[in-house]
Amino acid sequence: MVHTYEVLVDIKEFPNQVGNTFTRETTRYEIEAESKEIADGMAFQKAKSEHPKGTEYDIRVTRLLK
């Protein structure tokens, strides 16, 4: 059975490799998946495609919405 999960992903991104300044943001996704583990992986792939310069991705499946 497919459920809708709320997934929060903290992303740490270095805009250039010269300095050590970085940006950090949290992105919220609603992922339809059969399990929390699948929702976790899908959120990681989505965050990685939206933030290709990201160096750290902290993924949290927080709620079951449906």
C-alpha positions in Angstrom: 0.0 0.0 0.0 1.3 3.4 -0.9 1.4 6.1 1.7 2.4 9.8 1.6 5.3 10.7 3.9 6.6 14.1 4.9 10.4 14.1 4.5 12.7 17.0 5.6 16.2 17.2 4.1 18.9 19.4 5.6 21.3 20.3 2.8 24.8 21.8 3.2 26.1 23.3 0.0 29.5 24.8 -0.9 29.0 27.3 -3.7 32.6 27.2 -4.7 35.7 25.1 -3.8 38.0 28.1 -3.1 36.6 29.2 0.3 35.0 27.4 3.1 31.8 29.3 3.2 28.6 27.3 2.8 24.9 27.6 2.8 22.5 25.4 4.7 18.8 24.9 4.1 16.0 22.6 4.9 13.7 21.4 2.1 10.4 19.7 2.7 9.1 17.0 0.4 5.9 14.9 0.3 6.9 11.5 -1.0 4.5 8.7 -2.0 6.1 5.4 -1.2 5.4 2.0 0.1 7.7 2.3 3.1 9.8 4.8 5.1 13.0 3.4 3.7 11.8 3.9 0.1 10.6 7.5 0.9 14.1 8.2 2.4 15.8 7.1 -0.8 13.4 9.0 -3.0 13.9 12.2 -1.0 17.7 11.8 -1.2 17.6 11.5 -5.0 15.2 14.4 -5.3 17.4 16.7 -3.1 20.6 15.6 -4.9 19.1 16.5 -8.3 17.8 19.9 -7.1 21.1 20.7 -5.2 23.9 19.0 -7.2 26.6 21.0 -5.3 25.4 19.6 -1.9 28.0 17.9 0.2 25.8 16.7 3.1 22.2 15.6 3.0 20.5 14.8 6.4 17.2 13.1 5.6 14.4 12.7 8.2 11.1 11.0 7.5 8.9 13.0 9.9 5.3 12.1 9.4 2.9 9.7 7.7 0.4 12.1 6.0 -1.9 9.6 4.2 
